[in-house]
Amino acid sequence: IKTRHGAALSWGDLIVLAGSTAIESMGGPSINFCGGRVDDVDGSESLPLEDAAPGMNHLIYVDAGNATGQDVREAFAKMDFGDRETVALVA
């Protein structure tokens, strides 16, 4: 899909569309898609995570084999996700 639509479809929109489509295909509710997100050209405008250790790559990571529910909640909260949004993505 990204190859077909190129820059007209941002990665952000593609991820949201894929998630919405997955939920619907599994019998979940139909979610209206609202596109229009714009990808950052090179990431230079992104803010680093404040709690990343010096020298770390500042990625949000959850070790699925060892993480507790609280670990998952805290990691996704860094991206402004609530519990409902987190469950929609990981369940």
DSSP file with accessible surface (Angstrom, degrees, kcal/mol):
  #  RESIDUE AA STRUCTURE BP1 BP2  ACC     N-H-->O    O-->H-N    N-H-->O    O-->H-N    TCO  KAPPA ALPHA  PHI   PSI    X-CA   Y-CA   Z-CA
    1    1 A I     >        0   0  102      0, 0.0     4,-2.2     0, 0.0     5,-0.2   0.000 360.0 360.0 360.0 -43.5    0.0    0.0    0.0
    2    2 A K  H  >  +     0   0   37      1,-0.2     4,-2.7     2,-0.2     7,-0.2   0.911 360.0  50.2 -63.0 -40.4    2.8    2.4    0.9
    3    3 A T  H  4 S+     0   0  143      1,-0.2    -1,-0.2     2,-0.2     4,-0.1   0.916 111.4  48.8 -63.4 -41.0    4.6    1.7   -2.4
    4    4 A R  H  4 S+     0   0  188      1,-0.2    -1,-0.2     2,-0.1    -2,-0.2   0.887 123.3  30.2 -66.8 -39.5    1.3    2.3   -4.4
    5    5 A H  H >< S-     0   0   92     -4,-2.2     3,-1.5     1,-0.2     4,-0.2   0.627  86.8-178.5-101.0 -14.0    0.5    5.6   -2.6
    6    6 A G  G ><  -     0   0   30     -4,-2.7     3,-1.8     1,-0.3    -1,-0.2  -0.139  66.8  -7.1  55.8-139.6    4.1    6.9   -1.9
    7    7 A A  G 3  S+     0   0  103      1,-0.3    -1,-0.3    -4,-0.1    32,-0.2   0.681 122.9  75.7 -66.8 -16.7    4.4   10.2    0.0
    8    8 A A  G <  S+     0   0   95     -3,-1.5     2,-0.6     1,-0.2    -1,-0.3   0.743  96.1  53.4 -67.2 -20.6    0.6   10.8   -0.3
    9    9 A L  S <  S-     0   0   19     -3,-1.8    -1,-0.2    -4,-0.2    29,-0.1  -0.953  85.7-146.6-116.7 111.8    0.2    8.2    2.5
   10   10 A S     >  -     0   0    7     -2,-0.6     4,-2.4    27,-0.3     5,-0.1  -0.329  22.2-118.2 -73.2 159.2    2.3    8.9    5.6
   11   11 A W  H  > S+     0   0  141      2,-0.2     4,-2.5     1,-0.2     5,-0.2   0.891 116.8  56.0 -62.5 -37.8    3.7    6.1    7.7
   12   12 A G  H  > S+     0   0   23      1,-0.2     4,-2.2     2,-0.2    -1,-0.2   0.935 109.2  45.0 -59.9 -46.0    1.6    7.4   10.6
   13   13 A D  H  > S+     0   0    9      2,-0.2     4,-2.9     1,-0.2     5,-0.2   0.898 111.5  53.5 -64.8 -39.7   -1.6    7.1    8.5
   14   14 A L  H  X S+     0   0   29     -4,-2.4     4,-2.7     2,-0.2    -2,-0.2   0.924 109.2  48.2 -62.6 -41.8   -0.6    3.7    7.3
   15   15 A I  H  X S+     0   0  114     -4,-2.5     4,-2.4     2,-0.2    -2,-0.2   0.933 114.0  46.3 -65.1 -44.1   -0.1    2.4   10.8
   16   16 A V  H  X S+     0   0   52     -4,-2.2     4,-2.7    -5,-0.2     5,-0.2   0.936 113.9  48.6 -64.1 -43.6   -3.4    3.7   12.0
   17   17 A L  H  X S+     0   0   49     -4,-2.9     4,-2.7     1,-0.2    -2,-0.2   0.924 111.5  49.8 -62.7 -42.7   -5.2    2.3    8.9
   18   18 A A  H  X S+     0   0   55     -4,-2.7     4,-2.5    -5,-0.2    -1,-0.2   0.919 112.4  47.4 -62.9 -43.5   -3.6   -1.1    9.4
   19   19 A G  H  X S+     0   0   26     -4,-2.4     4,-2.4     2,-0.2    -2,-0.2   0.930 113.2  47.7 -64.0 -44.1   -4.6   -1.2   13.1
   20   20 A S  H  X S+     0   0   14     -4,-2.7     4,-2.3     1,-0.2    11,-0.2   0.913 113.1  48.7 -62.9 -42.1   -8.2   -0.1   12.3
   21   21 A T  H  X S+     0   0   78     -4,-2.7     4,-2.7    -5,-0.2    -1,-0.2   0.902 110.4  51.4 -65.2 -40.7   -8.4   -2.7    9.5
   22   22 A A  H  X S+     0   0   41     -4,-2.5     4,-1.2     2,-0.2     6,-0.2   0.924 110.2  48.7 -62.8 -44.9   -7.0   -5.4   11.8
   23   23 A I  H  <>S+     0   0   41     -4,-2.4     5,-2.5     1,-0.2     3,-0.5   0.939 114.0  46.3 -61.3 -45.3   -9.6   -4.7   14.5
   24   24 A E  H ><5S+     0   0   97     -4,-2.3     3,-1.8     1,-0.2    -2,-0.2   0.911 109.0  54.6 -64.7 -40.8  -12.4   -4.7   12.0
   25   25 A S  H 3<5S+     0   0   97     -4,-2.7    -1,-0.2     1,-0.3    -2,-0.2   0.741 104.4  56.1 -68.0 -19.8  -11.3   -7.9   10.4
   26   26 A M  T 3<5S-     0   0  144     -4,-1.2    -1,-0.3    -3,-0.5    -2,-0.2   0.212 130.6 -92.1 -95.1  14.2  -11.3   -9.7   13.8
   27   27 A G  T < 5S+     0   0   73     -3,-1.8    -3,-0.2     1,-0.2    -2,-0.1   0.518  84.9 133.2  92.2   4.4  -14.9   -8.8   14.3
   28   28 A G      < -     0   0   30     -5,-2.5    -1,-0.2    -6,-0.2     3,-0.1  -0.141  65.2 -65.8 -77.5-178.4  -14.3   -5.5   16.2
   29   29 A P        -     0   0   94      0, 0.0     2,-0.4     0, 0.0    -1,-0.2  -0.281  50.9-105.1 -69.8 154.6  -16.1   -2.3   15.5
   30   30 A S        -     0   0   83     -3,-0.1     2,-0.5    -6,-0.1    -9,-0.1  -0.670  38.2-155.0 -77.4 126.3  -15.7   -0.4   12.2
   31   31 A I        -     0   0   72     -2,-0.4     2,-0.1   -11,-0.2    -7,-0.1  -0.922  14.8-122.9-110.8 124.9  -13.4    2.6   12.9
   32   32 A N        -     0   0  153     -2,-0.5     2,-0.5     1,-0.1   -12,-0.0  -0.428  26.6-134.4 -64.3 135.6  -13.7    5.7   10.8
   33   33 A F        -     0   0   84     -2,-0.1     2,-0.5   -13,-0.0    -1,-0.1  -0.801  20.3-173.7 -96.4 131.0  -10.3    6.5    9.2
   34   34 A C        -     0   0  100     -2,-0.5     3,-0.1   -21,-0.1   -18,-0.0  -0.908  12.8-173.0-125.7  98.7   -9.1   10.1    9.3
   35   35 A G        +     0   0   39     -2,-0.5   -26,-0.1     1,-0.1   -23,-0.0  -0.192  40.9 103.1 -82.5 179.0   -5.9   10.6    7.4
   36   36 A G        +     0   0   63      1,-0.3    -1,-0.1   -26,-0.0     2,-0.1   0.398  38.8 142.9 126.5   1.3   -3.7   13.6    7.1
   37   37 A R        -     0   0  110     -3,-0.1     2,-0.5   -27,-0.1   -27,-0.3  -0.395  40.2-141.9 -67.8 150.1   -0.8   12.9    9.4
   38   38 A V        -     0   0  135    -28,-0.1     2,-0.2    -2,-0.1    -1,-0.0  -0.958   9.3-132.1-118.5 128.1    2.6   14.2    8.0
   39   39 A D        -     0   0   60     -2,-0.5     2,-0.3   -32,-0.2     3,-0.0  -0.516  24.2-114.6 -75.6 143.7    5.8   12.2    8.5
   40   40 A D        -     0   0   65     -2,-0.2    -1,-0.1     1,-0.1     0, 0.0  -0.585  24.0-131.7 -73.4 137.7    8.9   14.0    9.7
   41   41 A V  S    S-     0   0  142     -2,-0.3    -1,-0.1     1,-0.2    -2,-0.0   0.924  90.4  -6.8 -61.1 -47.4   11.5   14.0    7.0
   42   42 A D  S    S-     0   0  116     -3,-0.0    -1,-0.2     0, 0.0    -2,-0.0   0.331  93.2-105.4-136.5   6.7   14.4   12.8    9.1
   43   43 A G  S >  S+     0   0   33      1,-0.1     3,-1.5     2,-0.0    -2,-0.0   0.448  82.5 124.1  83.6  -1.0   13.4   12.7   12.7
   44   44 A S  T 3  S+     0   0   81      1,-0.3    -1,-0.1     3,-0.0    -4,-0.0   0.744  71.6  54.0 -68.0 -20.2   15.3   15.8   13.6
   45   45 A E  T 3  S+     0   0  151      2,-0.1    -1,-0.3     0, 0.0     2,-0.2   0.522  86.5 106.1 -88.9  -6.0   12.1   17.5   15.0
   46   46 A S    <   -     0   0   79     -3,-1.5     0, 0.0     1,-0.1     0, 0.0  -0.501  69.9-129.1 -75.6 142.6   11.4   14.5   17.3
   47   47 A L        -     0   0  160     -2,-0.2    -2,-0.1     1,-0.0     3,-0.1  -0.749  22.2-121.8 -91.0 136.5   12.0   15.0   21.0
   48   48 A P        -     0   0   83      0, 0.0     2,-0.3     0, 0.0    10,-0.1  -0.367  34.7 -95.7 -71.8 155.1   14.1   12.4   22.8
   49   49 A L    >   -     0   0   38      9,-0.3     3,-1.1     1,-0.1     9,-0.0  -0.551  30.1-139.9 -69.3 132.9   12.7   10.5   25.7
   50   50 A E  T 3  S+     0   0  200     -2,-0.3    -1,-0.1     1,-0.2     8,-0.0   0.767  95.5  52.3 -69.3 -25.1   13.8   12.3   28.9
   51   51 A D  T 3  S+     0   0  103      7,-0.1    -1,-0.2     2,-0.0     2,-0.2   0.385  77.7 119.7 -97.0   7.1   14.4    9.1   30.9
   52   52 A A    <   -     0   0   27     -3,-1.1     3,-0.1     1,-0.1     0, 0.0  -0.471  69.5-111.6 -72.6 140.0   16.7    7.3   28.4
   53   53 A A    >   -     0   0   53     -2,-0.2     3,-2.3     1,-0.1     5,-0.2  -0.353  45.9 -82.2 -67.4 150.1   20.1    6.6   29.7
   54   54 A P  T 3  S+     0   0  133      0, 0.0    -1,-0.1     0, 0.0     3,-0.1  -0.266 118.5  18.2 -53.5 134.8   23.1    8.4   28.2
   55   55 A G  T 3  S+     0   0   87      1,-0.3     2,-0.1    -3,-0.1    -2,-0.1   0.341  96.2 125.5  85.9  -8.6   24.1    6.8   24.9
   56   56 A M  S <  S-     0   0  110     -3,-2.3    -1,-0.3     1,-0.1    -4,-0.1  -0.420  70.4-119.7 -81.0 163.0   20.9    4.9   24.5
   57   57 A N        -     0   0  110     -2,-0.1    -1,-0.1    -3,-0.1    -5,-0.0   0.425  36.6-125.5 -86.7   2.6   18.8    5.2   21.4
   58   58 A H        +     0   0   76     -5,-0.2    -9,-0.3     1,-0.2     2,-0.3   0.755  56.4 150.0  63.2  25.0   15.7    6.6   23.1
   59   59 A L        -     0   0  120    -11,-0.1     2,-0.6   -10,-0.0    -1,-0.2  -0.631  51.3-120.2 -85.3 149.1   13.4    4.0   21.7
   60   60 A I        +     0   0   57     -2,-0.3     2,-0.4     2,-0.0    15,-0.0  -0.802  43.4 174.5 -87.4 122.9   10.4    2.9   23.7
   61   61 A Y        -     0   0  178     -2,-0.6     2,-0.5     2,-0.0    14,-0.0  -0.994  22.2-169.6-136.9 137.4   10.8   -0.9   24.3
   62   62 A V        -     0   0   38     -2,-0.4     2,-1.1     5,-0.0     3,-0.1  -0.993  22.4-137.9-125.8 122.0    8.9   -3.4   26.2
   63   63 A D    >>  -     0   0   64     -2,-0.5     4,-2.6     1,-0.2     3,-1.5  -0.695  16.4-161.4 -78.9  99.8   10.4   -6.9   26.8
   64   64 A A  T 34 S+     0   0   95     -2,-1.1    -1,-0.2     1,-0.3     8,-0.0   0.780  85.3  54.9 -58.3 -28.1    7.2   -8.9   26.2
   65   65 A G  T 34 S+     0   0   67      1,-0.2    -1,-0.3    -3,-0.1    -2,-0.1   0.730 124.5  20.5 -78.5 -19.7    8.7  -12.0   27.9
   66   66 A N  T <4 S+     0   0  126     -3,-1.5    -2,-0.2     2,-0.1    -1,-0.2   0.490  93.4 112.9-126.3  -8.6    9.5  -10.2   31.2
   67   67 A A     <  -     0   0   31     -4,-2.6     2,-0.2     1,-0.1    -5,-0.0  -0.418  52.5-143.2 -74.7 144.4    7.4   -7.0   31.3
   68   68 A T     >  -     0   0   76     -2,-0.1     4,-2.1     1,-0.1     5,-0.2  -0.511  33.4-101.4 -90.8 169.9    4.6   -6.6   33.9
   69   69 A G  H  > S+     0   0   61      1,-0.2     4,-2.7     2,-0.2     5,-0.2   0.893 126.0  53.5 -58.4 -37.7    1.4   -4.9   33.1
   70   70 A Q  H  > S+     0   0   87      2,-0.2     4,-2.7     1,-0.2    -1,-0.2   0.888 105.1  53.9 -66.5 -37.5    2.7   -1.8   34.8
   71   71 A D  H  > S+     0   0   69      2,-0.2     4,-2.3     1,-0.2    -1,-0.2   0.924 111.3  45.7 -60.4 -44.7    5.8   -1.8   32.6
   72   72 A V  H  X S+     0   0   35     -4,-2.1     4,-2.5     2,-0.2     5,-0.3   0.941 112.3  51.2 -64.2 -45.7    3.6   -1.9   29.5
   73   73 A R  H  X S+     0   0  113     -4,-2.7     4,-2.0     1,-0.2    -2,-0.2   0.928 112.1  46.5 -57.9 -45.9    1.4    0.9   30.9
   74   74 A E  H  X S+     0   0  102     -4,-2.7     4,-1.1     2,-0.2    -1,-0.2   0.905 111.7  50.6 -66.4 -40.3    4.4    3.1   31.6
   75   75 A A  H >< S+     0   0    8     -4,-2.3     3,-0.5    -5,-0.2     4,-0.3   0.939 114.5  42.8 -64.3 -45.2    6.1    2.5   28.2
   76   76 A F  H ><>S+     0   0   30     -4,-2.5     5,-2.2     1,-0.2     3,-1.5   0.811 104.6  64.6 -73.9 -26.7    2.9    3.4   26.3
   77   77 A A  H ><5S+     0   0   50     -4,-2.0     3,-2.1    -5,-0.3    -1,-0.2   0.835  91.5  65.9 -63.1 -28.7    2.1    6.3   28.5
   78   78 A K  T <<5S+     0   0   93     -4,-1.1    -1,-0.3    -3,-0.5    -2,-0.2   0.729 103.3  46.5 -63.9 -20.6    5.4    7.9   27.2
   79   79 A M  T < 5S-     0   0   73     -3,-1.5    -1,-0.3    -4,-0.3    -2,-0.2   0.146 124.8-105.8-103.9  14.8    3.6    8.0   23.8
   80   80 A D  T < 5S+     0   0  149     -3,-2.1     2,-0.4     1,-0.2    -3,-0.2   0.789  70.7 149.8  64.8  30.4    0.4    9.5   25.4
   81   81 A F      < -     0   0   66     -5,-2.2    -1,-0.2    -8,-0.1     2,-0.1  -0.785  34.3-149.4 -92.5 137.6   -1.4    6.2   25.1
   82   82 A G     >  -     0   0   34     -2,-0.4     4,-2.4     1,-0.1     5,-0.2  -0.366  36.6 -91.8 -89.8 179.1   -4.1    5.3   27.6
   83   83 A D  H  > S+     0   0   81      1,-0.2     4,-2.6     2,-0.2     5,-0.2   0.911 125.1  52.2 -60.2 -42.4   -5.0    1.7   28.7
   84   84 A R  H  > S+     0   0  224      1,-0.2     4,-2.1     2,-0.2    -1,-0.2   0.919 112.0  45.1 -62.8 -43.7   -7.7    1.4   26.0
   85   85 A E  H  > S+     0   0  100      2,-0.2     4,-1.4     1,-0.2    -1,-0.2   0.898 112.5  52.1 -67.6 -38.3   -5.4    2.4   23.2
   86   86 A T  H  X S+     0   0    7     -4,-2.4     4,-2.3     1,-0.2     3,-0.4   0.940 110.1  47.8 -63.1 -46.8   -2.6    0.2   24.5
   87   87 A V  H  X S+     0   0   86     -4,-2.6     4,-2.5     1,-0.2    -1,-0.2   0.905 106.9  57.5 -62.6 -39.5   -4.8   -2.9   24.6
   88   88 A A  H  < S+     0   0   53     -4,-2.1    -1,-0.2    -5,-0.2    -2,-0.2   0.861 113.7  40.0 -60.4 -31.1   -6.1   -2.1   21.1
   89   89 A L  H  < S+     0   0   96     -4,-1.4    -1,-0.2    -3,-0.4    -2,-0.2   0.837 126.0  30.0 -86.5 -35.6   -2.5   -2.3   19.9
   90   90 A V  H  <        0   0   87     -4,-2.3    -3,-0.2    -5,-0.1    -2,-0.2   0.636 360.0 360.0-105.2 -13.3   -1.1   -5.2   21.8
   91   91 A A     <        0   0  103     -4,-2.5    -4,-0.0    -5,-0.3     0, 0.0  -0.414 360.0 360.0 -88.1 360.0   -4.0   -7.5   22.5
